[in-house]
Amino acid sequence: MADDPNNRGRPDSDLINLSQPHEVRYWCGAFGCTEAQLRAAVATVGNSAKAVRKHLGK
């Protein structure tokens, strides 16, 4: 997804951008986690969606 918050399409499937609230909401829903859990996972393993998914056990 572009960094345009008006573009509500699906976020980039490879990277998680925590500075975009709509992407945080999307990824929390996709992973079934809280924002705090998502931010902690990104801090631990980086912003790769694949790495975060694995870290969260999804």
N, C-alpha and C positions, 0 to 999 in steps of 0.2 A: 504494500500500500504506500502510496506517496505520503509525504508528511503533511499533506493538506487535510486538516481536520474536517473539512466539508466533504471530502471523499470518504464515504462510509463503506467502501468496498472491503474485501478481506485483506487483512494486513499481510505484509511480506511473510511468506511461509517459512523463511529461513532465520529471520532475526527478530528479536523482541525489542521494541523501542519504548522504554519506560517513561520517556518524557512526553509521550502522547497519551492522554487519558483514554481516548477511544481504543487504543491498542491495548492498554492495560486491562480494560474491561473485557476486550475480546479474548486475550490470552488467559485471564482468570476463568472465564467461562469455558474455554477450550480445554484447560487443564483441570478444571474443577477445584481451584484453589483460591485462597484469599489473596488480596493484593500484597499483604505482608509476606506470605509464603512465596509469591512470585518474585518479589524484590529480593528476598533472601536467596532464592535459587539463582537468580541472575548474578547476584554479588558473589556467589560461590563458584559457579561454572561458566559465567559469561552469558552473552545475549543470544547465543545460538538456541533456536527453538528445540532442536533435536537434543542438545545437551540438557536443557531445562526439563524437557519431557522425561528424559531418562532419570535425571536427578529426583524428580517428583514421583517417579515410579508409575508414570502414565503410559 
